[in-house]
Amino acid sequence: MAAMKATQNPPTIVISQETTPADLLRGAAQYLTRYGWLQGDFFDLLAEANFPPACSLGAIKFAAYGRPFLDSDNFLSDIDPVDDQLADNAIRAMRVLASHLCPEYENIDSFAYQVSAIDVVAGWNDEDGRTLTEVIEALNDAANDWEATHPTGGAR
């Protein structure tokens, strides 16, 4: 291979920076595998760890923000447009998981009241007898399903 001269420009490689729901769902599965899963709260904030155990929703938030992020954190500082994009990404991933767990969720009008993705996923995550293995499997299956229906990344 010939050496590049100082006047030549190196080739430009464009990499998409858009985070897909599948990316976050798989990231959440990896997070739970490494740091632990819990029921009843987003994070075990009493664990005094940089990477506390989390529920499936908390793990999605961690995958989106790179830290344990609670919605109340937005009220502690000015809302940052980057945080808005990260929040949008997390919500999209939660909705994909909710639709995977409860296909009726996509047709929200079929419910007697509006149900949020958080309600669907939290109720499922916190069911008695639920296991970490089931949670990891659901996160990965939802990611696979999303990619199968959005082969080019999909739109919002």
QUIFEN-V440428 format. One record per backbone hydrogen bond with DSSP energy under -0.5 kcal/mol. NH is the residue of the N-H (numbers start at 1). CO is the residue of the C=O. Records with the same first field share a line. If there is no record, write none. Layout:
NH=CO / CO
//
This chain:
8=5
13=11
14=12
15=13
20=18
24=20
25=21
26=22
27=23
28=24
29=25
30=26
31=27
32=28
33=29
34=30
35=31
36=32
38=54
44=53
45=43
47=44
48=45
52=49
54=36
55=42
59=55
60=56
61=57
62=58
63=59
64=60
65=61
66=62
69=67
73=70
74=71
75=72
76=72 / 73
77=73
84=80
85=81
86=82
87=83
88=84
89=85
90=86
91=87
92=88
93=89
94=90
95=91
96=92
97=93
98=94
99=95
100=96
101=97
102=98
105=102
106=103
107=104
108=106
110=107
111=108
120=116
121=117
122=118
123=119
124=120
125=121
126=122
127=124
130=127
135=131
136=132
137=133
138=134
139=135
140=136
141=137
142=138
143=139
144=140
145=141
146=142
147=143
148=144
149=145
150=146
153=150
//
